[in-house]
Amino acid sequence: MEASNSLISVFITIILSLLVVAKSDNTVFNVLDYGAVGDGRTDDTNAFSKAWQATCSSSSSSAIMQVPSDKTFLIQAIRFDGPCNSKSVTMEINGNLVAPNDPSDWECEKSSCEQWIYFHRVDGLTVHGHGVIDARGKKWWNIEAFEISNSDNVNLRGGLKFKDSPRMHVVLNGLNSIFVSNISIEAPEKSPNTDGIHVSGCINAFIDHARIGTGDDCISIVDGSSYVTVSNVICGPGHGISIGSLGKNGANDKVEYVSVSDVVFIGATNGARIKTWQGGRGYARHIVFERILLHATINPIIIDQFYCDHQHCVNSNSAVQITNVTYRQILGTSKKKKPAVKFLCSESFPCRDIVVEDIHIAGKDEKDAKYECSNVYGRARGEKVPQISCLN
């Protein structure tokens, strides 16, 4: 009996020690413990830097930097640099983050910084929570709000809200395996260059369940990106979900294997868009837009190989090659009496293998449904409103 009790005691001791170890492997670093105030007026940048240094240098298997709820933290431009010791680094943002309210108060303007919140080389990073990330960009629209670059296995999720970036809201740059889900992005319709999510040089990127309304592209996918999946997104206002722009200043840009599905465009300027500059090189290929609903969208489907964002663009015979693009099950209404479908392709580098299947896009009357084609080759099948006879 005594031997049995001894064995039970040893067993309980082992279990308790394992629980203690497990608990210690999940280390939390609260910014309040490093001097943050969270009153929305005091500069908490230094406290955030100290909390990050402690988090990133932690040797625990899971290190968490915690931004608590019910507080608003004012921070200047800040970098969160890796690599970190832990293989799993989390920033849990449940409080609100705000930038300085006036451009003259941004210390980074003096050193010409390009981002407000910047993560660099942090593998195994997760950023989540229910806080609001407010860059207060209304007075200048000039700087990126939130960027993650050169990292692997990144998660951005969990109810975060981004608003009023001075320029792009969320920049994903040079990432391998990035998962974005359940976030919202909001900026005024006339705010310039305020892309919602900008994907650049990313491989295996997944964007799911996002609500985005901005003054520029809801999502833009540019050079070096491949195997990008976008699903369950509501876009509007904004300039749509865009591949590009590609090929600016003669650049050799490449994007391939992109899937955009189960998207709703509400009052957007564009819907499914591919835009390239004259004089560029490279390709955009193996792209699918499917199961899309449109409400009062000005340019529901558009390929534009003559994209130009200013008045004086030089004509050129060179172009980014666009091939193997499919539009499937796209329904809804266009706004104004403009062509619902535009395929404006280069004579020297025409668009090839363009497939349209089961689309119905009309204005107030199906008779208003128009299309515009130049130098495009492919096929159309199933229901076709407008008819798009150039693909027959």
N, C-alpha and C positions, 0 to 999 in steps of 0.2 A: 504493500500500500504506500509506504514511504517512498519507495523507488518510483512508483507511478506518479505520485505528487511531485517528485523532483523533476521527472521528465516533463510534466505539464508546466512547471515553473520555468524550466529552460526554454520550452516551446514558446510560452508567452513572452519571455524576455527577447527571444529572437524576433518574434513578430513585431513587438514594440520598437525594437532597434531598426527594423526595416522600415517601419512607418516614419520614424524620425528621419532616416536617410532620405526617404521619398519626399518628405516635406521640405528638407533642406535643399533638394535638387530643384525645387521650383522657387527660385529666389525673387522677391519683389522689391523694387526700388521706387518708392513713392517720391515724386518731385517735391512734396511738402517737406520731406525730411532733409532736403538739400537747399532749403531756403526759399522755395517758391511761396508767393503770397496768394495769388489767384483772385485779386480784386479787380482785374481788368485795367488797372492804372499803373501798378508797379511793374517795372521791367523784370520779368522772370527768366530772361535768356540764360544768365549765368547758372541759375539753379537747374535748368534743363540740361545744360552742358555737363554739369557735375553728375547729375543723375544718369545721363547717358554713359559717361566714362565709367561709372560704377557698374552699370548694366553690361556694357560691352566687355569689360575686363573680368566679369564674373566667370568662374570656372564651373558653375553649376550646369546641369544638363539643359535647364530651361530658365532663362533670365528674363524678367518682366519689368519694364519701366512703366510705372503707373501714373496716369494723369487723372486725378479723382473728379468725380461729378460735382455738380452744384458750385463750381468755381469757373472763373474766366481768367485765362492766363495770357498776358501781353508778352509777346516775344518778338525780338528782332530777327533778322535773317540768321539761320542757324544750320550747321552741318552736323549730321550724325554719321561719322565715318567708321568703317570697319577696316579690316576684318575683326570680328569679335571672337572671344574664346569659346563661348557657348555655341552649340550647333543649332539652338532654337532661341531666337531673340524676339521678344514681343514688345510692342509699344501699345499700351491699352489706353485709348483716349476716350474718356467718358466726360471730362470737362470740356470747356470750349477754349479754342486757341484763337487769338486775334492778333493781327499785325498792327503796327502803328497807324494811326488814323490819317495822318497827313504825309504826303511824299517827303516833305522836308524833315520829318522825324525818323525816316528810315536811315539808319547808320550805314546800311549796305550801299546806298546811293553814292556814298563817298568813295567806295572801292569798286563800284560798278559790278556788284554781284548780280547773278542772273536768276537765282532762286530764293524763295523765302525759307521753305523747309526742304532740306536736301539730305537724302540717304545715299551713301556711296559704299559699294563693296561690302554689303551686309548680307551674307548668305543665310538662308533659313529665317528670314525676317517675316514677321506678321505684324501688321498694323490694323487694329480693329477698335471697336467701341461705339458709343452713341453720341459722341461729341460733335460740335460744329467747328469746322476749320474755316475761319472767316479772314480772307486776305485784305478786305477793305480796299478794293482796287478802283472804286468808282471815280476817284479823283485823278487817276493817271493811266490805268490799263497798260502796264509796261513790263511787269516782271512775272516769272512763273511762280506759282504758289507752292507746289508740292512735287518733288521729283525723287524717284528711286532709280539709281543707275548701277550698272555693272555688278549685278547680284544674281544669285541662283536661288530657286525655291522660295519665292516671295508670295505672301498673301496680304491682300488689302480688302477688308470685309467688315461686316457686322454693324451696319447702320450709320456709318460715318456720313456727315454732310459737309460738302465743300461749297463755298459760296464766294462770289465776287473776287475772283483772282484778278490781279492786274493784267495777267496774260493767260497762258494755258493753266488750267486747274490742276490736272494730274498728269505728269509726264513719266512714262515708263520707258527707260532708255537702256538698251544693251542688257536686257534681262533674259534669263533662261528659266522657263517654268514660272510663270506669274499667274496668279489666280485673283481676280477682282470680282467681288460679289456684294450685293446688297448695299450699294452706296448711292448717294444722290448728289447732284451738282447743279448749282443755280447761279445764273448771272443775267443781267438785263439783255434783252433782245438786241440792242444796238451797241453792246460793248464789244470793241474790236479785238480780234485774235484771242478770244477767251475759249479756245477749244476745251471740251469737257475732259476727254481722255486722249492723250497723244501717245501713240505706240510707235517707237522708233528702234529699229535694230533688235527686236525681241523675237525669240523662238519659243514656241509652245506658250502662247498667251491666251488666257481664257477670261472673258468678261461676261458676267451673267447677272441678271436682275439689277439693273441700274436705271435711275430716273434722271435724265439730263436735259436741262434747258439753258442755252447759252447764246452768245452773240456770234458764234462761229461753229465749226464742226462739233457735233456731239461727240463723235469719235473720229480721229484721224489716224490712219495707218500708213507709215512711210517707210523709207528705204531700210533694207536689211531685215524686214519682218517676214516671218513665215510661220505657217501653222498657227494662225490666229483664229479663234472662235469667239464670236459675239452672239449672245442670245438673250432673249427676254429683256429688251431695252425699250424704254419709252423716250423718244427724242422730240423735243420741241419746247420753245422755239429753238432754232439753230439751223446750221447748214448741212444737216444730214450726217450719215455715216459715210466717210470718204476714204477711198484708197488714194493717197496723195495729199498734197501735190507731189509729183515726181518729175525729175529731170530739170529742175531749175538751174540756170547758168551752165547748161550742158552736162549736168551731173549724170553719172551712170547709176541709176537707182533700180532696185529690184525688190519686188513684193510678190509672194506666191503662197498658195494654199491658205486662202482666207474663206471662212464660212460665216455668213451673217444671217441669222434666222430668228423668227418669232419676235419681230420688232414692230412697234407702232410709232408712226410719225404723225405728230399733231401740230399743224400750223408751221411746219418747217419750210425753209427756203428750198432745200433739196432733200431727196430721200436716199436712194442707193446711188452713190456717185463715185466715179473714177475721174481724176483730173491730172493731166500731165502738161508740161510746158513744151512748146516748140524748141527744138535744138537739143533736147535731152536724149539720153540713151538708156538701155536696160529694158526691163519688162515688168508687166503686171499680168499674172496668169494664174489659172486654176483658182478662180474666185466664184463663189456661189452666194446669191442673195435669194432667200426663199421664206415663204410664210410671213409676208409683210402686209400690214394694214396701213393705209394712208388716209389722213383727213386734212383736206385743204392744203395740200403740199404743192408748191409752185413748180418744182422740177422733180417729179417722182422718180424717174429713172434717167440718168444722164451719164454718158461717157463724153468727156471733153478733152481732146488732144491739143486744143488751142488755148488752154487755160492761161489767163493773164490777170494779175491783181492790180495792174496799173494801166495807164493809157498808152504807153509806148513800148510795145513788145516787138522784137525783131522776128520777121518770118524766117523759117528754116525748113529744110527738107528732112532733117533728122528728127526722130521722135522716139519716145518710149513705146515699145511694142506691147499691144494689149491683145491677149489671146485666151481662149477657154474661159469665158465668163458666162454664167448661167443665171437667169432671172426666172424664178418659179413661184407660182401661187402668190401673186402680188395683186392686192385688191384695194379699192378705195377711190378717193376723189382728188382731183387736181384743183388748183386755185388759179383763177384768171384764165383767159383764153390762150394759153400757151401750150405747145406740144407736151403731152404727158410723157413721151419717150423721146429722148434725143441721143442719137449715136453720131457724134461729130468727130470723125476719124481722119487721119492723115492720108493723103494720096500716096505718099512714099512708103508709109508704114501703116497700112490699113488694119482695122480691127478684124480679127479672124476667130472663127469658132465661137461666135456669140449665139447663145441659145435663149429663146424666150418661150416660156411654157405656162399656159393658164394665167393670163393677166387680164384684169378688168379695171381700167383706170379711166374715169370719166369726170367731166365737169357737171354742171347742173343737168346737162342733156348729153346722152351718148353721142349725139351728132357733133358735140364740141370736142370729142376725143381726137387728138391729132398726134402725129409723130413726125420726126425729122431725122433723116439719115444721110450720111455721106461716107463712102469708102468703108462700108461694114459688110462682113460676110458671115453667114451662119444660117440658122433656121428658126422658124416659129411654129409652134404646134399647140393643140388644145385651144381653149378660148383665148381670143385676142381682141381686146378693146384697149387702144386702137388697133387697127389691122396690121400694121408694120409689114406691109407688103414687100419692103426691101429685103426681108429675110426669107421670102418664099423661094 
